Amino acid sequence: MGTNKTYSFQQVEQKCPPSFVRPKLVVDAALSEIQEDGKVIDTDSEIGKAFYLEPNELRDLDDVPPDMFEREVRKVARIISGAVGTVSLELDRPERVAARIKTLAHYLTGYRHNRAFIDFAASLVRIEDDQGLSCLSVHLPEGDPWDWVSRVQERLVVENKIHEAQHSTRANKQISCTDK
């Protein structure tokens, strides 16, 4: 229960040139740390004892005005970008990678009911190569949020329904396998 996972970001095909781990992989690792009840299990490094981080309050983004949605997605994308940068720089220190993944996981607990929003925010993180120097940046859709947010929100509703159906199907398969 109290052991830290080891994340395998070091495979070449999973890294973006030249030195960053793909944002989606970092987000997926963080989401895998969130328990069904929203808690994140962490370990006190000094005494080696496991404890739970209580989930953040769920953020309702369904009825927020476009400018607030844009600010929220920008904030989440920047948090993800920071985690990608830290994880990428610390690949040789698994304990630091695990700590950063758990920190991101705890932050994302407030959005755990909106997987499509999290994936959208991660997709906004770009790894750019500028004259041989790689950097991370956040790229929002072009234009006024009042023009693009409603289309994005509609798409996220559909993607969340698909995700819920897939999750429900997997859960039903697991239940039917254990019932036999």
Buried (B, 14 or more C-beta within 10 A) or exposed (E): EEEBEEBEBEEEEEBBEEEBBBBBBBBBBBBEBBBEEBBBBBBEEEEEEEEEBEBBEEBEBEEBEBEEBBEBBBEBBBBBBBBBBBBBBBBEEBEBBBBBBBBBBBBBBBBBBBBBBBBBBBBBBBBEEEEEEBEBEBEBBEEEBEEBBEEBBEEBEEBBEEBEEEEEEEEEEEEEEEEE
